[in-house]
């Protein structure tokens, strides 16, 4: 009596752009017809839709079929064409080894049987897999080359989601969203955390382009993207000027990146509990005061000992100092002197010179990329020319990041009274960001006879602006 052939059908398509699955449905139908012709019984069907067999990424249904083969629930495999099964010669060898171990001799395709149990049949299968792999590699090279050309032309790469701040064409700026991007950048520059800014966006009803809530990685990626300064990026590398207009200035993006890097280095992740953390200095020894809680009382303390360089001889209650410093900052925001001081802040000669030098180097780097793309120079020549230009760009960016920042205070100047009324409703990150944008630090002088209470004479602000 002939042994029953229990067949598994495997169907796969690399790209299902309309999401209907019609491609794999046709494969399954024709495999079912071939099974009927062969007199085989189809016991299971495995479908990987919209999954490549060349990229090396996991194919869940393919792996499930291999499990069925190992468990000997099937003794034959049906595919529309061998390249549906695999496009990688090494993967074919692994499949053949498994067939040998479990005794599967039947691998049938709609185009015809491939008898992997014979030398000639296995040779044909290997040739077909090699041809499929070459076709995939050639297609991949063509796609990568086209994407590179699109990038170098400055045009957007497409995609299902538009970038926040831009319309569906990824070129036209949406003014309302652009204002939100700038506001987020200014908050980060002023010292506010990504978490705090994301919370502000959610609290004010601003959604992502997908209609969801903001997460810190999404916000970070948006604010640090070269797209925001009108540059085209490809595979993590800026390749030239983009077809769309910028939302942020070069200086703003540099300052955002620098601010985020500072927070990364500091390692601060826990929610803020003290609005003046890191800003208070001991009036006796000049070291930074540490925030400290004792029961229900919050204090700033000068600490001594092996891990601390302070004198350990000054303590002050936190709440009165924080209220006093906040009032000083809000008052200063309304002073004409501050407004005049900041008028030229971002347009100072040194800032303008640095921005011009940065723009020249970026333009030179883009020009160099174009020369290499035109094959006018070799890769070695491109790398030799590129290295010093990129070094200069990093130097200019670092210098700009260290420039006095006035943009973070743009919307605050002259609005101290308004802020005062809303101060208690702001989260601690926002309060701290406003204070740090204008205050370098505050010196706490010793109290009379060691008193820990606060009188205004003990609090001496040192202003940034």
N, C-alpha and C positions, 0 to 999 in steps of 0.2 A: 504494500500500500504506500502510495507516494506521501512524502512528508508535507504537511500543510505549511505553506509559505506565509508567515505573519509579517506583513510589511509595514514600515513606517514611512510616511510621506514628510519630506522636509521642503518647505518653501521659504524663500527670502527675497527681499528687494532692498536695495541700498537707500533709495530715496522715494518717499511717498509724499510728494509735495502737497497734494490735495487732501491727504489723510483719509482717503476712501478705502484703501486696501485692495483696490481692484487688481493690481499687479499680482499680488500673492494669490488672490482668489482664482485668477486664470491658471496659475501654475498648479494649484491644488486640483482644479477640475481636470486638467489634462493628465496629471499623475494618476487620478482616480480611474480615468479611462484606460491608461496603460496597465494599471493593476488588474482591471477586469479582463483585458486582452491576455495578460500573462496567467490569469487564473489565480492571482494572489489575493489574500484577505488583508485589507487595510485595518490594522488594529489601533493605530494612533496617528495623529497629524500634528506636526510641529511647525510653527510659523514665527519667523523673526521679521517683522515688518519695519521698514525704515532703518535697517541696520546693515552696516558695511561688513563684508567678509574679508576685506583687505587691511583695514585699519588696525586690527589686532584687539579691538575692544570686545568685551564680553558679549556673547550671543546666548541669552538665557535658554531659548528653546532648543538651540543646537546642543547645548550642554545637557539639557533634559533628555534629548534623543540619545546622546552617548550613554547616559545612565540606563536607558531602556535597553540598549544594546548590551551593556555589561551585565545587566540582570537577565539577559536572554529572553526578554519579553517579545523581541522582534528578531527575525533572522533574514531580513531583506530591507533595503532602503531604496526609496523612489524619490528622484529629484527631477525638476524640469530640465536642467542642464548641469553639468558637473561644476560650472562656476557659481551655481547657486549654493552648492555644498561648501566650497572653499575657493579662495583666490590666492592661497598661500601654500607653496610647495611643502613647507615643513609641516603645516597642519594636515595636508593630504597624507604625508607619511605617518603621522600619528593616528589618523583615521584608519589607514591600511593596517597598521600594527594592531589596533583594537579589533578590526575585522578578523585578523588571523587568530587572535587569542580566543575569540568567542565563536569562531567557525562560520562567520557570515561570508558567503560567496556571491550573493546577489546584490549588485548595485546597478539599478536600472535608471536610465534617463529617457525622457520623451523622445530624444533624438536617436536613442538606441542603447542596447545593453553595453555596459562596461564590465567585463569579467576580470575583476581584480585578482582572481585566483590563478590567472595565467600570466606568464612573463610578458607576452605581447599586450594583454589587456592592461596590465599595470603600467607598461611603458606608455600606452596611449593616454591613460589617466594622468600620468606625470607630465606628459607633453601639454595636455589640455590645461593643467593647473599652472604650468610655467607660462603658457600663452596668456591665461587670464590674469596672472600676476603682472606680466609685462603691460597688458592693456590698462590695468588699474594704476600702475606706476606712471605710465604715460599720461593718463587722464589727470592724475594728481599733479603732475608737473605742469600741465596746461592750465589747470585751475589756479595753481599757485602763481604762475606767471601772469595770468590775467588779473588776479587780485592785486598783485604787486603793481601792475600797470595802472589799475584803477586808483590805487593809493597814491602813486606818484603824480597822477593827474589832479589830485586834491579832492576827488569826488568821494562821497560816502560809500560804504561797502554794502549798504542795504540792510536787510534783517527785518524781523517781524516787529520789533519794538523801536519806536522813535526815541532819540535821546531827550532827556528832560531839558527844557529850554528851547527846543527846536520842534518845528512842525513835522508832519509825516514824511516830507521830502528830506528830512535831516539837514536842511540848509537854511530854511526860513526861521528866523528867531521869533519865538512867542514872547512878547515884551513882558507880560505879567510873570511868566516863569523865569525869565532872565533876571528880573528884579529879585525874585526869591533866591536864585543862585548867588547873586551878589550879596544879599543879606546874610546868607549862610557863610559865605567866605569871610565877610567882615566879622562875624561872630567867632569863627575859628581863629582868625588872625588876632582878635582881642584876647584870646585865651580860653574861650569856651570849649567844652569837650564835644566830640561827635555825638555822644549819647544825649547830651543836653540839647544840641541843635536838632537832632532827630525827634526828640520829644516835643520841641517847640513846633516843628513842622506838623506833627500829628495833632497837637493841641489846637493849632490854628486851622486845621482841616485841609492841609496841603497833602495831596496823595501822590504816589509815584505814577509813572506813565501807565502802569498796569492797574491802577486804582487801589493799590495796597498801602500799607503803612511803611514808614521808612525804617531801614536797618542801617547800622553804622557802616558796614562794608559797602553798601550801595551809595551812601552819602560820600564816603571817602573816595570811591572810584569816580564819582561824578565831579567832585571839586578838584581832584588832582589830574584829571584827564587833560592831555594836550588839546583835545577838541575845544575846551573852554577858552583857549587863547588863540583859536583859529588855526591850529596846526593839525596835519593829518598823520596819524599813527598807523603803523602796520607791524604786526607781530612784536609789539612792545618797543618799536623804534620809530621815532619821528622822521618821516621821509620827505616832508616839505609843507608848504603853505596849503591850507585847505580852501575849498570853494565856498565855505560858509564864513560869516563874520564872527568875531570873538565876542564872548560875554564878559570874561574877566581880562584884566590887563596882565602882562607878563609879571609885573611886580606882585600883584595880588596872588597869582598862582604860586609864585616862589614863596611868598610869605605863608600861604596856607600849608604848603609842603613842609616848610621849616617848623611851623607851629605843631603840626601833627608829629613830626619826627621828635620834637622836644618832649611831647607827651609820651611817645613810645619809649624814649630813653629813660624818662623819669619813672616809668612803670606804673603811673597812677591809674587805677582802675576802679577802686571802691568809690561809692558816692561821697561827695564832699560833705563834711560836717562843720568845718570852720571856714568862714569866708575869707579870712586873712592868713590862711595857711601859707607859710613860706615868705610872708611879707613883713613880719614883725622882727625887729632887731633889738638886742639887749643894749640898753643905754650904758651899761657898765663895761661890757667887754666887746660888744659889736657883733656877736654871733647871732645866728637865726634862732628865734624862739620856737619851741615845739608846742603843738596843741596837746592838751592833756585834760582829762576829765577826772574829777574827784567827787564821787557821789553824784549829785544833781548839778554841780558847779562845773562850768567849762572855763579853762584857763589857758594862757600862753605862758610857758615856763622856759627859763634858761637852764639847760641841763649840763652837768659836768660828769666826769667819769671817763672810762677807757674809750667808749664809743662816741663821746660828745666833747666838743672843744670849749664849751661854755664855762662861765664862772659858777653857775648854779646858785646865784644869789639874787635872782629877780623873778617875780611871779606877778601876773596881772590877770584880773577877771576878764574873760573874753567878751561878754555881751556889751558892756559899756564902751570898750575900745572899738568894737565893730560898728556900733551905732555912731560913735564920734567920727571915725574915719569915713564912713559912708556919707555923713553930713558934709564933711570937708570936701569930698569928691564932688558931690552934687552941687555944692556952692561954687566950686572952681569951674565946673562945666558952664556956668552962666557968666563967667567973667570975660570982659572984652579982651583982656590980655591974652587969655588962652586962645580965643578965636583968631587973634592976629598972629600968634605964634605958629598956629597950625595951617594958616592960609597957604604958605609956601612949602609946607612940609614935604609932600610927595613930589614937588616940582623943584626941589633944591638943586643947585648946579651938579652936585655929586651924584644925585639920583638920576638926573637926566643923562649925564655922561655914562653912567653904568648901563642904563636902559638902551642907549644908542649903541654902545659897544656890544651888548648882548644881542641886539637885533642884527647887527652886522655879522656876528659870528654864526647866528642861526641861519641867516641868508646864505652865508658861505658854505655851511654844512649842507643845506638843501641843494645848492649849486653843484657841490661835489658829488652828491648822490645822483644827480642828473647826468653828470659826466660819466660816472661809472655805469649807470644804466644804459648809456649810449655806447658802451664798450670802448670809450676813448682812452681809458686807463685800466690797468690790471687790478685785481683784488688787493694785491700787496701794496700797490701805489695808493689805492683808496684808503687802506688801513693806515699807512704811514702819514697821509695827509689829514686823515680824520682825527687821529689821536690828539695832536696839539690843539685843534679847534675845540674838541669836546672838553679838554682841560681848561681852556679859557672860559668856556660857557659855564662850567662848574664854579670857577672862581668868581665870575660876575654874579651868578645866582646866589652864592654864599654872601657876597658883599651886599647885594640888594636885600637879602633876608635880614641883614643886620642893621639896615637903615631904619631911622626913626619912622614909625608907622603912624600916619595921620588918618588913613582911610577908615580904620576901625572906629574912630570917634566922629566921623562925618555926620551921622544922624543924631549924635548926642549933644553936640555943642549948642548951647542956648536952650536946652530942654531939661535943665536940672530940676526945675519945679515940677514938670510933668513926671519925671522919673521918681521924684520924691514921693509923689502921691501913689505911684504904683510899685514902689520899692519892695514892700512886704509880699507882693504877689509874685515877684521874680524868684526863680530857683537859685540856689546858692552858686551854681556854675555861672549863671548869667550875672549875678551880682559881682562875683569875683572877677569875671572877664572885664566888666566895666571899670572896676577899681584898678585892675592891673594895666589897663590901657592908658592910664593917666598917672599912676603912682608907682615909683620905683620900689620903695619900701617905707615903713613907718618905724621910727625909733621910739622905744618905750623907755623913758627915763625912770630912775629909781624914785620910789615914793618917799615922802617925808617919814622918817623913823621906820622905814621898811614897810610902809602901808601898801596893801594890795589893791586898794580902791583906786579909782581913776579920777584924776582931775585934768582938765584940758592942758595944763602946763606940762603934763607928763608925756603927751602924745605929740611927736614932732614928725610931720610928713616930709618925705623927700620925693619931689615930683619928677616924673619923666618929661612932662610938658608943662 
